[in-house]
Amino acid sequence: MAEYKPGEMDIRVQERTFAGFTRFVSVAVIVIIAFLVFLALANG
């Protein structure tokens, strides 16, 4: 079994995945808020 050495693992793929996830969530929140504002104005 290999010895674990902190700081040796390549985490570039995980960092890109997390960046993509946070970008997706940010865009989704903006779209949802815009949709709710549209509904409020349309039913106003």
PDB file with one MODEL, atoms N, CA, C and O in Angstrom:
MODEL        1
ATOM      1  N   MET A   1       0.842  -1.179   0.000  1.00  0.00           N
ATOM      2  CA  MET A   1       0.000   0.000   0.000  1.00  0.00           C
ATOM      3  C   MET A   1       0.890   1.246   0.000  1.00  0.00           C
ATOM      4  O   MET A   1       1.875   1.316   0.735  1.00  0.00           O
ATOM      5  N   ALA A   2       0.536   2.212  -0.820  1.00  0.00           N
ATOM      6  CA  ALA A   2       1.342   3.425  -0.943  1.00  0.00           C
ATOM      7  C   ALA A   2       1.176   4.314   0.285  1.00  0.00           C
ATOM      8  O   ALA A   2       0.116   4.364   0.909  1.00  0.00           O
ATOM      9  N   GLU A   3       2.241   5.001   0.604  1.00  0.00           N
ATOM     10  CA  GLU A   3       2.200   5.956   1.718  1.00  0.00           C
ATOM     11  C   GLU A   3       1.557   7.252   1.248  1.00  0.00           C
ATOM     12  O   GLU A   3       1.827   7.723   0.143  1.00  0.00           O
ATOM     13  N   TYR A   4       0.708   7.823   2.091  1.00  0.00           N
ATOM     14  CA  TYR A   4       0.055   9.088   1.772  1.00  0.00           C
ATOM     15  C   TYR A   4       0.983  10.235   2.131  1.00  0.00           C
ATOM     16  O   TYR A   4       1.501  10.306   3.245  1.00  0.00           O
ATOM     17  N   LYS A   5       1.186  11.137   1.170  1.00  0.00           N
ATOM     18  CA  LYS A   5       2.012  12.313   1.412  1.00  0.00           C
ATOM     19  C   LYS A   5       1.174  13.547   1.079  1.00  0.00           C
ATOM     20  O   LYS A   5       0.842  13.762  -0.087  1.00  0.00           O
ATOM     21  N   PRO A   6       0.827  14.359   2.077  1.00  0.00           N
ATOM     22  CA  PRO A   6      -0.010  15.542   1.834  1.00  0.00           C
ATOM     23  C   PRO A   6       0.608  16.476   0.796  1.00  0.00           C
ATOM     24  O   PRO A   6       1.813  16.724   0.811  1.00  0.00           O
ATOM     25  N   GLY A   7      -0.227  16.987  -0.100  1.00  0.00           N
ATOM     26  CA  GLY A   7       0.214  17.952  -1.086  1.00  0.00           C
ATOM     27  C   GLY A   7       0.745  17.369  -2.379  1.00  0.00           C
ATOM     28  O   GLY A   7       1.168  18.126  -3.253  1.00  0.00           O
ATOM     29  N   GLU A   8       0.740  16.047  -2.538  1.00  0.00           N
ATOM     30  CA  GLU A   8       1.276  15.432  -3.752  1.00  0.00           C
ATOM     31  C   GLU A   8       0.212  15.119  -4.793  1.00  0.00           C
ATOM     32  O   GLU A   8       0.540  14.917  -5.962  1.00  0.00           O
ATOM     33  N   MET A   9      -1.046  15.073  -4.399  1.00  0.00           N
ATOM     34  CA  MET A   9      -2.103  14.691  -5.327  1.00  0.00           C
ATOM     35  C   MET A   9      -2.399  15.823  -6.307  1.00  0.00           C
ATOM     36  O   MET A   9      -2.452  16.991  -5.922  1.00  0.00           O
ATOM     37  N   ASP A  10      -2.590  15.468  -7.579  1.00  0.00           N
ATOM     38  CA  ASP A  10      -2.947  16.447  -8.608  1.00  0.00           C
ATOM     39  C   ASP A  10      -4.450  16.694  -8.532  1.00  0.00           C
ATOM     40  O   ASP A  10      -5.245  15.789  -8.784  1.00  0.00           O
ATOM     41  N   ILE A  11      -4.836  17.918  -8.184  1.00  0.00           N
ATOM     42  CA  ILE A  11      -6.257  18.216  -7.984  1.00  0.00           C
ATOM     43  C   ILE A  11      -6.802  19.173  -9.037  1.00  0.00           C
ATOM     44  O   ILE A  11      -7.842  19.795  -8.824  1.00  0.00           O
ATOM     45  N   ARG A  12      -6.112  19.299 -10.172  1.00  0.00           N
ATOM     46  CA  ARG A  12      -6.571  20.224 -11.210  1.00  0.00           C
ATOM     47  C   ARG A  12      -7.947  19.858 -11.751  1.00  0.00           C
ATOM     48  O   ARG A  12      -8.765  20.740 -12.013  1.00  0.00           O
ATOM     49  N   VAL A  13      -8.208  18.566 -11.919  1.00  0.00           N
ATOM     50  CA  VAL A  13      -9.513  18.139 -12.449  1.00  0.00           C
ATOM     51  C   VAL A  13     -10.617  18.482 -11.452  1.00  0.00           C
ATOM     52  O   VAL A  13     -11.677  18.969 -11.845  1.00  0.00           O
ATOM     53  N   GLN A  14     -10.377  18.231 -10.172  1.00  0.00           N
ATOM     54  CA  GLN A  14     -11.370  18.559  -9.157  1.00  0.00           C
ATOM     55  C   GLN A  14     -11.613  20.063  -9.099  1.00  0.00           C
ATOM     56  O   GLN A  14     -12.752  20.496  -8.921  1.00  0.00           O
ATOM     57  N   GLU A  15     -10.563  20.862  -9.247  1.00  0.00           N
ATOM     58  CA  GLU A  15     -10.716  22.318  -9.216  1.00  0.00           C
ATOM     59  C   GLU A  15     -11.543  22.809 -10.407  1.00  0.00           C
ATOM     60  O   GLU A  15     -12.386  23.692 -10.251  1.00  0.00           O
ATOM     61  N   ARG A  16     -11.309  22.245 -11.591  1.00  0.00           N
ATOM     62  CA  ARG A  16     -12.090  22.635 -12.770  1.00  0.00           C
ATOM     63  C   ARG A  16     -13.552  22.217 -12.613  1.00  0.00           C
ATOM     64  O   ARG A  16     -14.457  22.961 -12.990  1.00  0.00           O
ATOM     65  N   THR A  17     -13.780  21.031 -12.058  1.00  0.00           N
ATOM     66  CA  THR A  17     -15.143  20.555 -11.843  1.00  0.00           C
ATOM     67  C   THR A  17     -15.873  21.471 -10.868  1.00  0.00           C
ATOM     68  O   THR A  17     -17.022  21.845 -11.107  1.00  0.00           O
ATOM     69  N   PHE A  18     -15.217  21.831  -9.780  1.00  0.00           N
ATOM     70  CA  PHE A  18     -15.843  22.714  -8.795  1.00  0.00           C
ATOM     71  C   PHE A  18     -16.108  24.095  -9.380  1.00  0.00           C
ATOM     72  O   PHE A  18     -17.151  24.690  -9.110  1.00  0.00           O
ATOM     73  N   ALA A  19     -15.175  24.612 -10.180  1.00  0.00           N
ATOM     74  CA  ALA A  19     -15.371  25.918 -10.818  1.00  0.00           C
ATOM     75  C   ALA A  19     -16.568  25.866 -11.767  1.00  0.00           C
ATOM     76  O   ALA A  19     -17.365  26.804 -11.806  1.00  0.00           O
ATOM     77  N   GLY A  20     -16.700  24.790 -12.523  1.00  0.00           N
ATOM     78  CA  GLY A  20     -17.845  24.632 -13.420  1.00  0.00           C
ATOM     79  C   GLY A  20     -19.153  24.529 -12.657  1.00  0.00           C
ATOM     80  O   GLY A  20     -20.167  25.092 -13.069  1.00  0.00           O
ATOM     81  N   PHE A  21     -19.127  23.812 -11.551  1.00  0.00           N
ATOM     82  CA  PHE A  21     -20.323  23.666 -10.726  1.00  0.00           C
ATOM     83  C   PHE A  21     -20.754  25.008 -10.146  1.00  0.00           C
ATOM     84  O   PHE A  21     -21.937  25.344 -10.188  1.00  0.00           O
ATOM     85  N   THR A  22     -19.812  25.779  -9.605  1.00  0.00           N
ATOM     86  CA  THR A  22     -20.166  27.070  -9.025  1.00  0.00           C
ATOM     87  C   THR A  22     -20.660  28.035 -10.099  1.00  0.00           C
ATOM     88  O   THR A  22     -21.567  28.827  -9.845  1.00  0.00           O
ATOM     89  N   ARG A  23     -20.072  27.978 -11.302  1.00  0.00           N
ATOM     90  CA  ARG A  23     -20.542  28.823 -12.405  1.00  0.00           C
ATOM     91  C   ARG A  23     -21.973  28.440 -12.786  1.00  0.00           C
ATOM     92  O   ARG A  23     -22.817  29.314 -12.987  1.00  0.00           O
ATOM     93  N   PHE A  24     -22.245  27.148 -12.884  1.00  0.00           N
ATOM     94  CA  PHE A  24     -23.588  26.670 -13.216  1.00  0.00           C
ATOM     95  C   PHE A  24     -24.607  27.117 -12.175  1.00  0.00           C
ATOM     96  O   PHE A  24     -25.686  27.590 -12.531  1.00  0.00           O
ATOM     97  N   VAL A  25     -24.279  26.972 -10.901  1.00  0.00           N
ATOM     98  CA  VAL A  25     -25.195  27.363  -9.830  1.00  0.00           C
ATOM     99  C   VAL A  25     -25.444  28.868  -9.865  1.00  0.00           C
ATOM    100  O   VAL A  25     -26.575  29.311  -9.670  1.00  0.00           O
ATOM    101  N   SER A  26     -24.411  29.647 -10.106  1.00  0.00           N
ATOM    102  CA  SER A  26     -24.566  31.106 -10.178  1.00  0.00           C
ATOM    103  C   SER A  26     -25.507  31.502 -11.311  1.00  0.00           C
ATOM    104  O   SER A  26     -26.401  32.326 -11.117  1.00  0.00           O
ATOM    105  N   VAL A  27     -25.312  30.923 -12.483  1.00  0.00           N
ATOM    106  CA  VAL A  27     -26.175  31.232 -13.625  1.00  0.00           C
ATOM    107  C   VAL A  27     -27.602  30.767 -13.344  1.00  0.00           C
ATOM    108  O   VAL A  27     -28.555  31.478 -13.664  1.00  0.00           O
ATOM    109  N   ALA A  28     -27.760  29.607 -12.762  1.00  0.00           N
ATOM    110  CA  ALA A  28     -29.094  29.092 -12.463  1.00  0.00           C
ATOM    111  C   ALA A  28     -29.825  30.006 -11.484  1.00  0.00           C
ATOM    112  O   ALA A  28     -31.017  30.259 -11.656  1.00  0.00           O
ATOM    113  N   VAL A  29     -29.135  30.505 -10.464  1.00  0.00           N
ATOM    114  CA  VAL A  29     -29.756  31.399  -9.489  1.00  0.00           C
ATOM    115  C   VAL A  29     -30.186  32.696 -10.169  1.00  0.00           C
ATOM    116  O   VAL A  29     -31.279  33.197  -9.902  1.00  0.00           O
ATOM    117  N   ILE A  30     -29.352  33.242 -11.037  1.00  0.00           N
ATOM    118  CA  ILE A  30     -29.696  34.476 -11.747  1.00  0.00           C
ATOM    119  C   ILE A  30     -30.925  34.259 -12.626  1.00  0.00           C
ATOM    120  O   ILE A  30     -31.825  35.099 -12.652  1.00  0.00           O
ATOM    121  N   VAL A  31     -30.968  33.142 -13.344  1.00  0.00           N
ATOM    122  CA  VAL A  31     -32.120  32.847 -14.211  1.00  0.00           C
ATOM    123  C   VAL A  31     -33.388  32.680 -13.382  1.00  0.00           C
ATOM    124  O   VAL A  31     -34.446  33.174 -13.774  1.00  0.00           O
ATOM    125  N   ILE A  32     -33.304  32.009 -12.268  1.00  0.00           N
ATOM    126  CA  ILE A  32     -34.482  31.799 -11.412  1.00  0.00           C
ATOM    127  C   ILE A  32     -34.987  33.127 -10.855  1.00  0.00           C
ATOM    128  O   ILE A  32     -36.191  33.381 -10.844  1.00  0.00           O
ATOM    129  N   ILE A  33     -34.067  33.972 -10.394  1.00  0.00           N
ATOM    130  CA  ILE A  33     -34.472  35.280  -9.865  1.00  0.00           C
ATOM    131  C   ILE A  33     -35.110  36.126 -10.964  1.00  0.00           C
ATOM    132  O   ILE A  33     -36.130  36.775 -10.731  1.00  0.00           O
ATOM    133  N   ALA A  34     -34.520  36.125 -12.156  1.00  0.00           N
ATOM    134  CA  ALA A  34     -35.088  36.886 -13.271  1.00  0.00           C
ATOM    135  C   ALA A  34     -36.491  36.371 -13.612  1.00  0.00           C
ATOM    136  O   ALA A  34     -37.391  37.163 -13.888  1.00  0.00           O
ATOM    137  N   PHE A  35     -36.675  35.067 -13.596  1.00  0.00           N
ATOM    138  CA  PHE A  35     -37.985  34.480 -13.877  1.00  0.00           C
ATOM    139  C   PHE A  35     -39.005  34.884 -12.819  1.00  0.00           C
ATOM    140  O   PHE A  35     -40.147  35.199 -13.154  1.00  0.00           O
ATOM    141  N   LEU A  36     -38.610  34.881 -11.548  1.00  0.00           N
ATOM    142  CA  LEU A  36     -39.524  35.278 -10.476  1.00  0.00           C
ATOM    143  C   LEU A  36     -39.892  36.755 -10.582  1.00  0.00           C
ATOM    144  O   LEU A  36     -41.041  37.123 -10.334  1.00  0.00           O
ATOM    145  N   VAL A  37     -38.935  37.603 -10.947  1.00  0.00           N
ATOM    146  CA  VAL A  37     -39.239  39.013 -11.146  1.00  0.00           C
ATOM    147  C   VAL A  37     -40.208  39.183 -12.314  1.00  0.00           C
ATOM    148  O   VAL A  37     -41.147  39.974 -12.228  1.00  0.00           O
ATOM    149  N   PHE A  38     -39.989  38.455 -13.393  1.00  0.00           N
ATOM    150  CA  PHE A  38     -40.912  38.499 -14.535  1.00  0.00           C
ATOM    151  C   PHE A  38     -42.319  38.088 -14.120  1.00  0.00           C
ATOM    152  O   PHE A  38     -43.296  38.736 -14.493  1.00  0.00           O
ATOM    153  N   LEU A  39     -42.419  37.012 -13.349  1.00  0.00           N
ATOM    154  CA  LEU A  39     -43.748  36.576 -12.894  1.00  0.00           C
ATOM    155  C   LEU A  39     -44.420  37.636 -12.023  1.00  0.00           C
ATOM    156  O   LEU A  39     -45.621  37.878 -12.142  1.00  0.00           O
ATOM    157  N   ALA A  40     -43.639  38.260 -11.152  1.00  0.00           N
ATOM    158  CA  ALA A  40     -44.201  39.300 -10.280  1.00  0.00           C
ATOM    159  C   ALA A  40     -44.690  40.488 -11.092  1.00  0.00           C
ATOM    160  O   ALA A  40     -45.745  41.047 -10.792  1.00  0.00           O
ATOM    161  N   LEU A  41     -43.944  40.880 -12.109  1.00  0.00           N
ATOM    162  CA  LEU A  41     -44.344  42.018 -12.944  1.00  0.00           C
ATOM    163  C   LEU A  41     -45.530  41.663 -13.851  1.00  0.00           C
ATOM    164  O   LEU A  41     -46.396  42.504 -14.088  1.00  0.00           O
ATOM    165  N   ALA A  42     -45.573  40.456 -14.344  1.00  0.00           N
ATOM    166  CA  ALA A  42     -46.633  40.041 -15.256  1.00  0.00           C
ATOM    167  C   ALA A  42     -47.976  39.891 -14.527  1.00  0.00           C
ATOM    168  O   ALA A  42     -49.032  40.123 -15.116  1.00  0.00           O
ATOM    169  N   ASN A  43     -47.932  39.503 -13.252  1.00  0.00           N
ATOM    170  CA  ASN A  43     -49.170  39.307 -12.496  1.00  0.00           C
ATOM    171  C   ASN A  43     -49.554  40.539 -11.687  1.00  0.00           C
ATOM    172  O   ASN A  43     -50.597  40.551 -11.033  1.00  0.00           O
ATOM    173  N   GLY A  44     -48.727  41.570 -11.727  1.00  0.00           N
ATOM    174  CA  GLY A  44     -48.832  42.734 -10.896  1.00  0.00           C
ATOM    175  C   GLY A  44     -50.058  43.485 -10.973  1.00  0.00           C
ATOM    176  O   GLY A  44     -50.208  44.494 -10.284  1.00  0.00           O
TER     177      GLY A  44
ENDMDL
END
